[in-house]
Amino acid sequence: MNDRINIEERKPIWIALSEFYLDTELQESDFRHIAFKIIESPYSIDEVKDINKYEVFPVLQPNLLSVVGEWAGFDKEWLISSILDSLAKRNVIKKLGIESSFLTLKWMQKNYWEKLEKVYNQVKTNPDSFILTCKEIWKNGIEPFEFQQKDAQLFERLKGIAASFKEQNRLTAFYQYLQEGQYWINLWTAYFLLELFELKDSDKLIGLNDNEKIFDFCLNEVEQNQQYLKTEQAKVNCRNWIENKKTAYNKTYEQ
């Protein structure tokens, strides 16, 4: 069966769907991550459901039935090897067994699939969202803190979207993007929170990290991620921006 599928195209989907079988509760950012992988793939959502049913479910469903199931994430090489081995041994009897097991146990994922389809449809129908614009900027090779790119149309679009959250008084909705770990979304979010939102010293991440000040969290997020910036100019600009923010904060709140 392996020779009838494109394994390289399948791998990102297998890995993304494996999150459904971890012994942990997925967050909205996890569903967005999976939705992106589907959108970037050549498969429709219905085709991905079949991939889940016939390729991922037979290998990983036992983890959800285990008393001490895996929760941190499956080893990618093991996952791919196990799925390929399962497909290689597939026959009519085993396929019927999968059909029966899936019919009995699919309720365990029903809620996840409903959430995934909702996020998937939101992303597909809203190309001017903050998240998709971050993705587009990333694909165009523009990093946060590449200030020489500030006149770029994409940057201005992203800045405008972030500003609209401020104008609509949607601070809580915007800082939820700090949870996103792809396409520099978390870094762009931290940057715009400190650039545009005129935060008070008392503002905290209610609903995300109730005891953490937004300013402290954002600055720490930028400091932790600056090492991953690729261009030296971006790194230098980032370091200077951090120092300027710290200086301005100290002048304002530590008189």
C-alpha positions in Angstrom: 0.0 0.0 0.0 2.9 2.4 0.7 3.8 2.7 -3.0 0.3 4.2 -3.6 0.7 7.1 -1.3 3.0 10.1 -1.3 4.8 9.5 2.0 6.5 12.9 2.1 3.2 14.6 1.7 1.7 12.4 4.4 4.3 12.9 7.1 3.3 16.4 8.2 -0.4 15.3 8.4 0.5 12.1 10.4 2.6 14.2 12.8 0.0 16.9 13.2 -2.9 14.4 13.7 -0.8 12.5 16.3 -1.6 15.3 18.8 -5.2 14.0 18.9 -3.9 10.9 20.5 -1.9 12.4 23.4 -3.1 12.0 26.9 -3.5 15.8 27.4 -6.0 18.5 26.6 -5.4 20.4 23.3 -5.5 24.2 23.3 -6.9 26.5 20.5 -3.3 27.2 19.4 -2.9 23.4 18.8 -5.9 23.3 16.6 -4.6 26.2 14.6 -1.3 24.4 14.2 -3.1 21.3 12.8 -5.3 23.5 10.6 -2.3 25.1 9.1 -0.7 21.8 8.3 -3.9 20.7 6.5 -4.1 23.9 4.5 -0.5 23.6 3.5 -1.0 20.0 2.4 -2.6 18.9 -0.9 -5.5 17.3 1.0 -9.0 18.4 1.8 -10.4 18.2 5.4 -12.4 15.1 4.3 -9.3 13.4 2.9 -7.5 14.2 6.2 -10.3 12.5 8.1 -9.7 9.3 6.0 -6.0 9.6 6.6 -6.7 9.8 10.3 -9.1 6.8 10.2 -7.1 4.4 8.2 -3.5 5.4 8.9 -3.1 7.2 12.2 -6.0 5.8 14.3 -4.9 2.1 14.0 -1.4 3.0 15.3 -2.1 5.6 18.0 -5.6 4.8 19.4 -4.2 2.4 22.0 -2.4 5.4 23.6 -5.8 6.8 24.6 -6.9 3.5 26.1 -3.7 3.2 28.2 -3.7 3.9 31.9 -0.4 5.8 31.5 -0.6 7.1 27.9 2.0 9.3 26.2 1.3 13.0 26.7 4.5 14.8 25.7 4.5 13.9 22.1 5.3 10.8 19.9 8.7 10.3 18.5 8.4 11.3 14.8 10.6 8.6 13.4 8.8 5.9 15.4 5.4 7.3 14.4 6.2 7.3 10.6 7.8 3.9 10.8 4.8 2.4 12.7 2.3 3.8 10.3 4.2 2.5 7.3 4.5 -0.9 9.0 0.8 -0.9 9.7 0.0 -0.1 6.1 2.4 -2.7 4.8 0.6 -5.4 6.8 -2.9 -4.2 5.9 -5.4 -6.8 4.4 -9.1 -7.1 4.1 -9.5 -8.6 7.6 -7.5 -5.9 9.3 -9.3 -3.2 7.4 -12.6 -4.5 8.6 -11.2 -4.6 12.2 -10.2 -0.9 11.8 -13.7 0.0 10.6 -15.2 -1.7 13.6 -12.9 -0.2 16.1 -13.2 3.3 14.6 -17.0 3.0 14.7 -16.8 2.1 18.4 -14.2 4.6 19.5 -14.5 7.7 17.2 -16.6 9.4 19.9 -13.3 10.0 21.8 -12.2 12.5 19.1 -15.6 13.9 18.1 -15.1 17.1 20.1 -11.6 17.6 18.7 -12.7 17.3 15.1 -15.5 19.8 15.7 -13.0 22.3 17.0 -10.5 21.6 14.3 -13.1 22.1 11.5 -14.3 25.3 13.1 -10.7 26.7 13.2 -9.9 25.3 9.8 -12.9 27.1 8.3 -12.1 30.3 10.1 -8.6 30.3 8.8 -9.6 29.4 5.2 -12.3 32.2 5.0 -10.3 35.0 6.6 -7.1 35.6 4.6 -6.6 39.0 6.2 -6.4 37.7 9.8 -3.4 38.5 12.0 -2.3 34.8 12.0 -2.4 34.4 8.2 -0.7 37.8 7.7 2.1 36.6 10.0 2.4 33.5 7.9 2.6 35.5 4.7 5.3 37.7 6.1 7.2 34.6 7.2 6.9 33.1 3.8 8.3 36.3 2.3 11.4 36.1 4.5 10.7 39.1 6.7 11.6 38.7 10.3 10.4 40.7 13.3 12.8 43.6 14.1 13.9 43.9 10.4 13.0 47.6 10.7 14.3 48.4 7.2 11.2 46.5 6.1 8.8 48.7 7.9 7.6 50.3 4.7 6.7 46.9 3.3 3.1 46.5 2.5 2.8 43.3 4.5 4.2 44.9 7.6 1.8 47.8 7.4 -1.1 45.4 6.9 0.0 43.4 10.0 0.4 46.6 12.0 -3.0 47.8 11.0 -4.6 44.5 12.1 -2.9 44.7 15.5 -4.0 48.4 15.8 -7.6 47.3 15.1 -7.5 45.1 18.1 -6.5 48.1 20.2 -9.1 50.4 18.7 -11.8 47.8 19.4 -10.5 47.4 23.0 -9.8 43.7 22.4 -6.6 43.4 24.4 -7.5 39.9 25.8 -8.3 38.5 22.4 -5.0 39.8 21.0 -2.7 38.6 23.7 -4.0 35.0 23.2 -1.7 35.0 20.1 1.3 34.8 22.5 0.5 31.1 22.7 1.3 30.6 19.0 4.7 29.1 18.3 4.8 29.2 14.5 5.4 31.9 11.9 6.8 34.3 14.5 3.2 34.9 15.6 4.2 35.0 19.3 7.0 37.4 18.7 5.0 39.8 16.5 2.3 39.7 19.1 4.7 40.6 21.9 6.2 43.4 19.7 2.8 45.0 18.9 1.5 44.7 22.4 4.4 46.8 23.7 4.4 49.1 20.7 0.8 49.9 20.2 -1.4 49.0 23.2 -0.2 51.6 25.8 -0.2 49.0 28.6 -0.5 49.9 32.2 1.9 48.4 34.8 -1.0 46.6 36.3 -2.2 44.9 33.1 -2.0 41.2 33.4 -2.6 38.1 31.2 -6.0 37.3 32.6 -7.2 33.9 31.3 -3.7 33.1 30.0 -1.4 33.6 33.0 -3.4 35.5 35.6 -0.4 36.6 37.8 1.9 37.6 35.0 2.2 41.2 33.9 1.8 41.6 30.1 4.8 43.8 29.9 7.1 41.4 31.7 5.8 38.4 29.7 6.2 40.1 26.4 9.7 41.4 27.1 10.7 37.9 28.3 9.2 36.3 25.2 11.2 38.6 23.0 14.4 38.0 25.0 14.0 34.3 24.8 13.4 34.3 21.0 15.9 36.8 19.8 18.6 34.1 19.5 16.5 32.4 16.8 16.3 35.4 14.5 18.3 34.7 11.4 19.8 38.0 10.3 22.4 39.8 12.3 20.6 43.1 11.7 17.4 41.7 13.2 19.3 40.5 16.3 21.0 43.9 16.8 17.7 45.8 16.3 16.0 43.4 18.8 18.6 43.9 21.5 18.4 47.7 21.1 14.6 47.6 21.2 14.7 45.5 24.4 17.0 48.0 26.1 14.9 50.9 25.0 11.7 49.3 26.3 13.4 48.6 29.7 14.7 52.1 30.0 11.3 53.6 29.1 9.6 51.3 31.6 12.0 52.2 34.4 11.5 55.9 33.8 7.7 55.6 33.9 7.2 53.1 36.8 10.3 53.1 38.9 10.6 56.8 39.8 
